[in-house]
Amino acid sequence: MGAQWKAKHKEVAANAKGKIFGKLSKEIMVAARNGADPAMNPRLRLAVEQAKKASMPRDTLERAIKKGAGLLDGGVNFEKVTYEGFAPHRVPIIVECLTDNVNRTISSMRVLFRKGQLGASG
């Protein structure tokens, strides 16, 4: 195995960790909307515990809490949306996701459910 493959393995591991940190940051930002104190916000406390288990750096964790609570400028407002639909062969599916753009997400959901049926809103 050459040096390029050793570097590639490190890069893949770093990308996987970054993907996990991104998902956890979004979850923390949404939970921090209800309060920036983990002692008073059980959903935030659970998200912080998950982030600590994944070895998320403290500054990243604190920045996500501040963005979610609205204490930093440039914070993106993530919204939790739920979609219901049927996969092929009439298998019911419920999809919960976090999004900053509902219109983009619904178009992605329609593509995923093209062989099935996406439930109507309301």
Helices and strands as residue ranges (DSSP letters): H 3-32, H 42-53, H 58-69, E 79-87, G 88-90, E 91-99, H 102-112, E 117-118
